[in-house]
Structure formats: C-alpha cells, structure tokens
Amino acid sequence: MQVSDVVRAVAAARSIAASLGLAADDVTVLHDSNKLTLRLLPCDVVARVAPVAHRTARFELDVAQRLAESGCPVAVPDPRAGPRVHERDGFVVTLWTHYESAPSREVSPADYADALERLHAGMRRLDVPAPHFTDRVERARRLVANRDRTPELADADRELLGDTLRGLTRVIGERGGDEQLLHGEPHPGNLLATPQGLLFIDFETCCRGPVEFDLAHAPEEVGGHRPTADEDLLRACRVLVLAMITTWRWDRDDRLPNGRQLGAEWLGRIRTTLDRDGFDVHRWS
C-alpha cells in the first residue's frame, strides 16, 4: 500500500478494534503488500486490512473457519471479534488470533509435509467455489505482456517468462492427475511455527489444481516426504511457480524489499533449471 493508504488502513483497524472493546494503542506492521497485516496491542489481535475492492475477505474467513472445524492446521479468527468482515473508510478488515512463535522456529521438512498433507486432506472435503490455478498463471502472463506495468523487464527476459508460463501450463495440463482445492501459496511465509504446532495462514489464494502445485511453493526437501507426489509434475510446477513469483518482482508496484534483485536472480535460476530438467518451453508455448 502507499504510505497515505497505510495511515488510513491503520486508523480503520484501530477504530474497528475499539468498537469491539479491544484496545489497540500500539500497532506493528507485520506485512505490507496488496493487503496490510497488523499486530494490535495490548489486545494482541492480528488485523488484515485491504481496500474494499479486494473481495476475498469473506471467502478467506469461511475457508479458515471450516478447515479449523475439521481439525486442519490453520490459524483462526480472534474469538473476541468472531469471523466477521468489517468495513471502514474504504477498507475491509478481519481480525485474527495472534500466535506466539514456538521456542524453536525451525521447521523440519517432515513436519512441513505432514502439516500440508493434513491441510490437503481437509481441503478435499471442502466444497467451495475457487478459481483454477491456471487463472493465476494467466494473471502473471498478462503482467509480462504489459510493458507499462513491467517497464524494467528486458525483452529477452520478457520472452523467457512468457514462454515458461505458457509452456509449463500446457505441460502440467497434459500430464493430467487428480485436482482438488489447494492453499495456493503454502510457502514458509504462510506457515506459522507456534507452541500449538504448525499453522497455515492466508487463504485468499485458494485455487483448484494438483497438489504438486502447492508442494512447489514449499522448500524442495518437503517434496521428498510426500511419496505419492508425481516427481515429474512437481518439477514442472516448481519452475512454473518460480516464473510466477519472478513476474511479480518486475511489477512496477511491487513493494518487496530487494524485489528487482531477486527478480534478476530468479531469471537466472529459471534458465538453469529449464536446461537441467530438459524443459523445452519454446516447443510447448
């Protein structure tokens, strides 16, 4: 968010907390992207704030609630606020439980894989409408094609990303396999190591697709603890996911620190991986 929007978003979150009898004298920004994540103290609530046009808040709450009720490892809304979407000054706000970090925040690949497998098991039982993972790939393709939105992306790199996104989407689709509801972005940043165990957060990215698409967001060692995963499909998904997150780094509005540097590094990794794994994206694109 822009600085002026952050100030207004923080004020909206504090106002909503106060209306619920939750003191929010101090505010810490935990994450700032298309959505602002705040820790409010002393009530110790996590507020997720997005522009009102962002229409995923209700969906995210519903999915988290239903997964929690089935015993899945997920963070839940703060019980004092309940699973409600609040609207204030052009923002939608949801209030979530704050979890302390576990004494050791290091997560073993086996534990990561187990938590993700339990999440997937719960998601298979959940009947909710969600976009297909290819819809998200298409958004990345449109961004690559939009020179106004990605003005610093060199022509050769633009061609590489476009071909990779198109080609590997086709490879994955032709390989087939079972599809189900997925988290969409179960990377380490969306996994909390708490005294209660590992908990996934941020369900606005839920989509449908093969579980290998979710596994591709986790550290590579995690895939070795999912013996039922299709290794060839997982390799393709890893490169596809890398191409997607590389694309986001070249968006003119990207706010990730060192985003351009990471984008350049990841372009090199894509080229190396395509050569190593024998993916001819020009043939498939």
C-alpha positions as a Markdown table, in Angstrom:
| # | Residue | x | y | z |
|---|---|---|---|---|
| 1 | Met | 0.0 | 0.0 | 0.0 |
| 2 | Gln | 1.0 | 3.6 | -0.5 |
| 3 | Val | 2.1 | 5.4 | 2.7 |
| 4 | Ser | -1.0 | 7.5 | 2.8 |
| 5 | Asp | -3.2 | 4.4 | 2.5 |
| 6 | Val | -1.2 | 2.7 | 5.3 |
| 7 | Val | -2.0 | 5.5 | 7.6 |
| 8 | Arg | -5.7 | 5.3 | 6.8 |
| 9 | Ala | -5.7 | 1.5 | 7.0 |
| 10 | Val | -4.1 | 1.5 | 10.4 |
| 11 | Ala | -6.7 | 4.1 | 11.6 |
| 12 | Ala | -9.5 | 1.9 | 10.2 |
| 13 | Ala | -8.2 | -1.2 | 12.1 |
| 14 | Arg | -7.8 | 0.7 | 15.3 |
| 15 | Ser | -11.3 | 2.1 | 15.1 |
| 16 | Ile | -12.9 | -1.3 | 14.4 |
| 17 | Ala | -10.9 | -2.8 | 17.3 |
| 18 | Ala | -12.1 | -0.1 | 19.6 |
| 19 | Ser | -15.7 | -0.5 | 18.6 |
| 20 | Leu | -15.4 | -4.1 | 19.8 |
| 21 | Gly | -13.8 | -3.1 | 23.1 |
| 22 | Leu | -10.3 | -4.2 | 22.0 |
| 23 | Ala | -7.6 | -1.7 | 23.0 |
| 24 | Ala | -5.2 | -1.0 | 20.1 |
| 25 | Asp | -2.9 | 1.7 | 21.4 |
| 26 | Asp | 0.2 | 0.3 | 19.6 |
| 27 | Val | 0.3 | -1.0 | 16.1 |
| 28 | Thr | 3.1 | -3.0 | 14.4 |
| 29 | Val | 3.1 | -3.6 | 10.6 |
| 30 | Leu | 3.8 | -7.3 | 10.1 |
| 31 | His | 3.4 | -7.4 | 6.3 |
| 32 | Asp | 2.7 | -4.8 | 3.6 |
| 33 | Ser | 1.7 | -5.8 | 0.1 |
| 34 | Asn | -1.7 | -5.6 | -1.6 |
| 35 | Lys | -3.0 | -6.2 | 1.9 |
| 36 | Leu | -1.7 | -4.8 | 5.2 |
| 37 | Thr | -1.2 | -7.2 | 8.1 |
| 38 | Leu | -1.0 | -5.5 | 11.6 |
| 39 | Arg | -0.5 | -6.6 | 15.1 |
| 40 | Leu | -2.7 | -4.6 | 17.5 |
| 41 | Leu | -1.6 | -4.2 | 21.2 |
| 42 | Pro | -2.4 | -4.6 | 24.0 |
| 43 | Cys | -5.4 | -6.5 | 22.8 |
| 44 | Asp | -3.0 | -8.7 | 20.8 |
| 45 | Val | -5.0 | -9.2 | 17.7 |
| 46 | Val | -3.8 | -9.6 | 14.1 |
| 47 | Ala | -5.7 | -7.3 | 11.7 |
| 48 | Arg | -5.7 | -7.9 | 7.9 |
| 49 | Val | -6.7 | -4.8 | 6.1 |
| 50 | Ala | -7.4 | -4.5 | 2.3 |
| 51 | Pro | -9.1 | -1.9 | 0.0 |
| 52 | Val | -12.8 | -2.5 | -0.1 |
| 53 | Ala | -12.5 | -3.6 | -3.8 |
| 54 | His | -10.5 | -6.6 | -2.5 |
| 55 | Arg | -13.4 | -9.1 | -2.2 |
| 56 | Thr | -11.7 | -12.1 | -0.8 |
| 57 | Ala | -12.0 | -11.4 | 3.0 |
| 58 | Arg | -15.3 | -13.3 | 3.4 |
| 59 | Phe | -14.0 | -16.2 | 1.4 |
| 60 | Glu | -10.8 | -16.3 | 3.5 |
| 61 | Leu | -12.7 | -16.3 | 6.7 |
| 62 | Asp | -15.1 | -19.0 | 5.6 |
| 63 | Val | -12.4 | -21.3 | 4.4 |
| 64 | Ala | -10.3 | -20.9 | 7.6 |
| 65 | Gln | -13.3 | -21.5 | 9.8 |
| 66 | Arg | -14.4 | -24.6 | 8.0 |
| 67 | Leu | -10.9 | -26.1 | 7.9 |
| 68 | Ala | -10.4 | -25.4 | 11.6 |
| 69 | Glu | -13.7 | -27.1 | 12.5 |
| 70 | Ser | -12.4 | -30.2 | 10.7 |
| 71 | Gly | -9.2 | -30.2 | 12.6 |
| 72 | Cys | -6.9 | -28.8 | 10.0 |
| 73 | Pro | -3.7 | -26.9 | 11.0 |
| 74 | Val | -4.9 | -23.3 | 10.3 |
| 75 | Ala | -4.9 | -20.0 | 12.1 |
| 76 | Val | -8.4 | -18.9 | 13.2 |
| 77 | Pro | -10.2 | -15.6 | 13.6 |
| 78 | Asp | -9.9 | -14.0 | 17.1 |
| 79 | Pro | -12.8 | -15.4 | 19.2 |
| 80 | Arg | -13.4 | -11.9 | 20.7 |
| 81 | Ala | -14.1 | -10.5 | 17.3 |
| 82 | Gly | -15.6 | -13.5 | 15.6 |
| 83 | Pro | -15.5 | -14.4 | 11.9 |
| 84 | Arg | -16.8 | -11.1 | 10.6 |
| 85 | Val | -15.8 | -8.8 | 7.8 |
| 86 | His | -15.7 | -5.1 | 8.9 |
| 87 | Glu | -15.8 | -2.2 | 6.6 |
| 88 | Arg | -14.4 | 1.3 | 7.4 |
| 89 | Asp | -13.2 | 4.3 | 5.4 |
| 90 | Gly | -12.8 | 2.3 | 2.1 |
| 91 | Phe | -11.2 | -0.8 | 3.7 |
| 92 | Val | -12.3 | -4.2 | 4.7 |
| 93 | Val | -10.8 | -5.6 | 8.0 |
| 94 | Thr | -10.7 | -9.0 | 9.5 |
| 95 | Leu | -9.4 | -9.8 | 13.0 |
| 96 | Trp | -7.3 | -12.9 | 13.6 |
| 97 | Thr | -5.8 | -14.7 | 16.6 |
| 98 | His | -2.2 | -13.8 | 17.3 |
| 99 | Tyr | 0.1 | -16.8 | 17.9 |
| 100 | Glu | 3.3 | -16.7 | 19.7 |
| 101 | Ser | 6.3 | -18.3 | 18.0 |
| 102 | Ala | 7.5 | -21.7 | 19.1 |
| 103 | Pro | 10.8 | -21.7 | 21.1 |
| 104 | Ser | 12.4 | -23.3 | 18.1 |
| 105 | Arg | 11.0 | -21.8 | 14.9 |
| 106 | Glu | 13.0 | -24.2 | 12.6 |
| 107 | Val | 10.5 | -26.4 | 10.8 |
| 108 | Ser | 11.7 | -29.9 | 9.6 |
| 109 | Pro | 10.8 | -30.9 | 6.1 |
| 110 | Ala | 8.9 | -33.9 | 7.5 |
| 111 | Asp | 6.8 | -31.8 | 9.8 |
| 112 | Tyr | 6.1 | -29.3 | 7.0 |
| 113 | Ala | 5.0 | -32.1 | 4.7 |
| 114 | Asp | 2.8 | -33.6 | 7.4 |
| 115 | Ala | 1.0 | -30.3 | 8.1 |
| 116 | Leu | 0.5 | -29.7 | 4.3 |
| 117 | Glu | -0.9 | -33.2 | 3.8 |
| 118 | Arg | -3.4 | -32.7 | 6.7 |
| 119 | Leu | -4.4 | -29.4 | 5.2 |
| 120 | His | -4.9 | -31.0 | 1.8 |
| 121 | Ala | -7.0 | -33.8 | 3.4 |
| 122 | Gly | -9.3 | -31.3 | 4.9 |
| 123 | Met | -9.5 | -29.3 | 1.7 |
| 124 | Arg | -10.5 | -32.4 | -0.3 |
| 125 | Arg | -13.7 | -32.5 | 1.9 |
| 126 | Leu | -14.4 | -28.8 | 1.4 |
| 127 | Asp | -16.9 | -27.9 | -1.4 |
| 128 | Val | -16.3 | -24.2 | -2.1 |
| 129 | Pro | -16.0 | -22.4 | -5.5 |
| 130 | Ala | -12.4 | -21.4 | -6.2 |
| 131 | Pro | -10.5 | -20.4 | -9.4 |
| 132 | His | -8.3 | -22.8 | -11.2 |
| 133 | Phe | -4.5 | -22.4 | -10.7 |
| 134 | Thr | -4.3 | -21.6 | -14.4 |
| 135 | Asp | -6.3 | -18.4 | -13.8 |
| 136 | Arg | -3.4 | -17.2 | -11.6 |
| 137 | Val | -0.9 | -18.2 | -14.2 |
| 138 | Glu | -2.9 | -16.1 | -16.7 |
| 139 | Arg | -2.7 | -13.1 | -14.5 |
| 140 | Ala | 1.1 | -13.4 | -14.5 |
| 141 | Arg | 1.1 | -13.8 | -18.3 |
| 142 | Arg | -0.9 | -10.6 | -18.7 |
| 143 | Leu | 1.6 | -8.8 | -16.4 |
| 144 | Val | 4.5 | -10.0 | -18.5 |
| 145 | Ala | 2.8 | -8.8 | -21.7 |
| 146 | Asn | 2.0 | -5.4 | -20.2 |
| 147 | Arg | 5.1 | -3.2 | -20.7 |
| 148 | Asp | 3.6 | -0.3 | -18.8 |
| 149 | Arg | 3.3 | -2.5 | -15.7 |
| 150 | Thr | 6.7 | -4.2 | -16.2 |
| 151 | Pro | 8.8 | -1.4 | -17.8 |
| 152 | Glu | 12.2 | -2.7 | -16.4 |
| 153 | Leu | 11.9 | -6.2 | -17.8 |
| 154 | Ala | 14.3 | -6.7 | -20.7 |
| 155 | Asp | 12.9 | -8.1 | -23.9 |
| 156 | Ala | 14.8 | -11.4 | -23.7 |
| 157 | Asp | 13.6 | -11.9 | -20.1 |
| 158 | Arg | 10.0 | -11.0 | -21.0 |
| 159 | Glu | 10.1 | -13.7 | -23.7 |
| 160 | Leu | 11.6 | -16.2 | -21.3 |
| 161 | Leu | 8.9 | -15.6 | -18.7 |
| 162 | Gly | 6.1 | -15.6 | -21.3 |
| 163 | Asp | 7.2 | -18.8 | -22.9 |
| 164 | Thr | 7.8 | -20.5 | -19.5 |
| 165 | Leu | 4.3 | -19.6 | -18.2 |
| 166 | Arg | 2.6 | -20.7 | -21.3 |
| 167 | Gly | 4.7 | -23.8 | -22.0 |
| 168 | Leu | 4.7 | -25.3 | -18.5 |
| 169 | Thr | 1.0 | -24.6 | -18.0 |
| 170 | Arg | 0.4 | -26.8 | -21.1 |
| 171 | Val | 2.9 | -29.5 | -19.8 |
| 172 | Ile | 1.1 | -29.7 | -16.5 |
| 173 | Gly | -2.3 | -29.8 | -18.1 |
| 174 | Glu | -1.4 | -32.5 | -20.5 |
| 175 | Arg | 0.2 | -34.6 | -17.7 |
| 176 | Gly | -3.2 | -34.8 | -16.0 |
| 177 | Gly | -3.6 | -36.0 | -12.5 |
| 178 | Asp | -6.1 | -35.5 | -9.7 |
| 179 | Glu | -7.1 | -32.0 | -8.8 |
| 180 | Gln | -8.6 | -30.6 | -5.6 |
| 181 | Leu | -8.9 | -27.4 | -3.6 |
| 182 | Leu | -5.4 | -26.0 | -2.7 |
| 183 | His | -4.0 | -23.3 | -0.4 |
| 184 | Gly | -2.4 | -21.7 | -3.5 |
| 185 | Glu | 0.7 | -20.3 | -1.8 |
| 186 | Pro | 1.7 | -22.5 | 1.2 |
| 187 | His | 5.3 | -21.1 | 1.2 |
| 188 | Pro | 7.2 | -20.7 | 4.5 |
| 189 | Gly | 5.9 | -17.1 | 4.9 |
| 190 | Asn | 2.4 | -18.5 | 5.2 |
| 191 | Leu | 3.3 | -21.1 | 7.8 |
| 192 | Leu | 3.5 | -20.3 | 11.5 |
| 193 | Ala | 5.6 | -22.3 | 13.9 |
| 194 | Thr | 3.6 | -22.0 | 17.2 |
| 195 | Pro | 3.5 | -23.8 | 20.5 |
| 196 | Gln | 0.3 | -25.3 | 19.2 |
| 197 | Gly | 2.1 | -26.7 | 16.2 |
| 198 | Leu | 2.4 | -25.6 | 12.6 |
| 199 | Leu | -0.5 | -23.4 | 11.3 |
| 200 | Phe | -1.2 | -22.2 | 7.8 |
| 201 | Ile | -2.4 | -18.6 | 7.2 |
| 202 | Asp | -3.7 | -16.5 | 4.3 |
| 203 | Phe | -6.3 | -18.4 | 2.3 |
| 204 | Glu | -7.2 | -15.7 | -0.2 |
| 205 | Thr | -5.1 | -17.5 | -2.8 |
| 206 | Cys | -7.1 | -20.8 | -2.7 |
| 207 | Cys | -7.4 | -22.4 | -6.1 |
| 208 | Arg | -8.0 | -25.8 | -7.7 |
| 209 | Gly | -5.3 | -27.9 | -9.2 |
| 210 | Pro | -2.9 | -30.8 | -8.5 |
| 211 | Val | -1.3 | -31.0 | -5.0 |
| 212 | Glu | 2.1 | -30.7 | -6.7 |
| 213 | Phe | 1.3 | -27.0 | -7.4 |
| 214 | Asp | 1.1 | -26.4 | -3.6 |
| 215 | Leu | 4.1 | -28.6 | -2.9 |
| 216 | Ala | 6.1 | -26.4 | -5.4 |
| 217 | His | 5.8 | -23.5 | -3.0 |
| 218 | Ala | 7.4 | -25.4 | -0.2 |
| 219 | Pro | 11.2 | -26.0 | 0.2 |
| 220 | Glu | 12.4 | -28.7 | -2.1 |
| 221 | Glu | 13.1 | -31.1 | 0.8 |
| 222 | Val | 9.4 | -31.2 | 1.7 |
| 223 | Gly | 8.5 | -32.9 | -1.6 |
| 224 | Gly | 10.6 | -35.9 | -0.6 |
| 225 | His | 8.2 | -36.5 | 2.3 |
| 226 | Arg | 5.2 | -36.8 | 0.0 |
| 227 | Pro | 5.9 | -40.2 | -1.7 |
| 228 | Thr | 2.6 | -40.1 | -3.6 |
| 229 | Ala | 3.6 | -36.9 | -5.4 |
| 230 | Asp | 4.3 | -37.1 | -9.1 |
| 231 | Glu | 8.0 | -36.1 | -9.4 |
| 232 | Asp | 7.9 | -35.0 | -13.0 |
| 233 | Leu | 4.8 | -33.0 | -12.4 |
| 234 | Leu | 6.3 | -31.5 | -9.2 |
| 235 | Arg | 9.4 | -30.4 | -11.2 |
| 236 | Ala | 7.3 | -28.7 | -13.8 |
| 237 | Cys | 5.2 | -27.0 | -11.1 |
| 238 | Arg | 8.3 | -25.7 | -9.3 |
| 239 | Val | 9.6 | -23.9 | -12.4 |
| 240 | Leu | 6.1 | -22.6 | -13.1 |
| 241 | Val | 5.8 | -21.2 | -9.6 |
| 242 | Leu | 9.3 | -19.7 | -9.9 |
| 243 | Ala | 8.3 | -18.0 | -13.1 |
| 244 | Met | 5.1 | -16.6 | -11.5 |
| 245 | Ile | 6.9 | -15.1 | -8.4 |
| 246 | Thr | 9.7 | -13.8 | -10.7 |
| 247 | Thr | 7.0 | -12.0 | -12.7 |
| 248 | Trp | 5.6 | -10.3 | -9.6 |
| 249 | Arg | 9.0 | -8.9 | -8.8 |
| 250 | Trp | 9.1 | -7.0 | -12.0 |
| 251 | Asp | 5.7 | -5.3 | -11.4 |
| 252 | Arg | 6.3 | -1.6 | -11.1 |
| 253 | Asp | 4.1 | -1.6 | -8.0 |
| 254 | Asp | 6.0 | -4.4 | -6.2 |
| 255 | Arg | 7.0 | -3.4 | -2.7 |
| 256 | Leu | 9.1 | -6.4 | -1.7 |
| 257 | Pro | 12.5 | -5.2 | -0.4 |
| 258 | Asn | 15.2 | -6.1 | -3.0 |
| 259 | Gly | 12.5 | -7.2 | -5.3 |
| 260 | Arg | 14.3 | -6.3 | -8.5 |
| 261 | Gln | 17.5 | -8.0 | -7.3 |
| 262 | Leu | 15.5 | -11.2 | -6.5 |
| 263 | Gly | 13.8 | -11.0 | -9.9 |
| 264 | Ala | 17.1 | -10.9 | -11.7 |
| 265 | Glu | 18.5 | -13.8 | -9.6 |
| 266 | Trp | 15.4 | -15.9 | -10.2 |
| 267 | Leu | 15.5 | -15.3 | -14.0 |
| 268 | Gly | 19.0 | -16.9 | -13.9 |
| 269 | Arg | 17.6 | -19.8 | -11.9 |
| 270 | Ile | 14.8 | -20.3 | -14.4 |
| 271 | Arg | 17.2 | -20.6 | -17.3 |
| 272 | Thr | 19.5 | -23.0 | -15.4 |
| 273 | Thr | 16.5 | -25.2 | -14.3 |
| 274 | Leu | 15.0 | -25.4 | -17.7 |
| 275 | Asp | 18.3 | -26.5 | -19.2 |
| 276 | Arg | 18.9 | -29.0 | -16.3 |
| 277 | Asp | 15.5 | -30.6 | -16.4 |
| 278 | Gly | 15.2 | -30.6 | -20.2 |
| 279 | Phe | 12.0 | -28.5 | -20.5 |
| 280 | Asp | 11.8 | -27.0 | -24.0 |
| 281 | Val | 9.2 | -24.3 | -23.3 |
| 282 | His | 9.5 | -22.9 | -26.8 |
| 283 | Arg | 8.2 | -26.2 | -28.2 |
| 284 | Trp | 5.2 | -26.1 | -25.8 |
| 285 | Ser | 4.4 | -22.4 | -25.7 |
